[in-house]
């Protein structure tokens, strides 16, 4: 008998069922083990909130123009994302310069977030940026 069938049968009968009670069969696993996880755990929610706070703190340390570019590019203010060409138009920059500023800002944020998490800066900076530093 499947778990869903057992639940349907119990609903039809009108009895309540403990989620810890074995449901029978060969493995006698409790009912809760077969139930799908329908959402994030409390740990996941706290972790996500901590990540948002760390990102917000890293953003606050960026110069204003770089902060606005990152926020617009990734839609962090709740608005839709913006292309590099559109960012360039807003700040009177070419698309390539907007891309350079975005990359510079993200590298700064990675380094800051890496330090906050106790990671080495080299593990948070992309390989391209590391290769440019060695020149």
ZILINMO-V530963 format. One record per backbone hydrogen bond with DSSP energy under -0.5 kcal/mol. CO is the residue of the C=O (numbers start at 1). NH is the residue of the N-H. E is the energy in kcal/mol with one decimal. If there is no record, write none. Layout:
co->{CO/CO}
nh->{NH/NH}
e->{E/E}
This chain:
co->{2/3/4/5/6/7/8/9/10/10/18/19/21/29/30/30/31/31/32/36/41/42/43/44/45/46/47/48/49/50/51/52/53/54/55/56/57/59/63/64/65/66/67/68/69/70/71/71/71/72/72/75/83/84/85/86/87/88/88/89/94/95/96/97/98/99/100/101/102/103/104/105/106/107/108/109/110/111/112/113/114/115/120/120/121/121/126/127/128/129/130/132}
nh->{6/7/8/9/10/11/12/13/14/15/21/32/31/23/33/34/34/35/35/38/45/46/47/48/49/50/51/52/53/54/55/56/57/58/59/60/61/62/67/68/69/70/71/72/73/74/75/76/77/75/82/78/87/88/89/90/91/92/93/92/98/99/100/101/102/103/104/105/106/107/108/109/110/111/112/113/114/115/116/117/119/118/123/124/124/125/130/131/132/133/134/135}
e->{-2.4/-2.5/-2.5/-2.6/-2.2/-2.4/-2.2/-2.1/-2.6/-1.0/-0.8/-2.1/-1.2/-1.8/-1.2/-0.5/-1.4/-0.6/-0.6/-0.6/-2.1/-2.4/-2.8/-2.5/-2.1/-2.5/-2.3/-2.3/-2.2/-2.4/-2.5/-2.5/-2.3/-2.3/-2.5/-2.0/-1.0/-1.4/-2.8/-2.7/-2.1/-2.4/-2.6/-2.4/-2.8/-2.1/-0.7/-1.8/-0.6/-0.5/-1.1/-1.5/-2.2/-2.7/-2.0/-2.0/-2.0/-0.6/-3.2/-0.7/-2.1/-2.1/-2.2/-2.5/-2.3/-2.6/-2.5/-2.5/-2.6/-2.2/-2.1/-2.5/-2.8/-2.4/-2.5/-3.2/-2.7/-2.2/-2.2/-1.8/-3.6/-0.9/-0.7/-0.6/-1.4/-1.4/-1.8/-2.4/-1.8/-1.7/-1.3/-0.8}
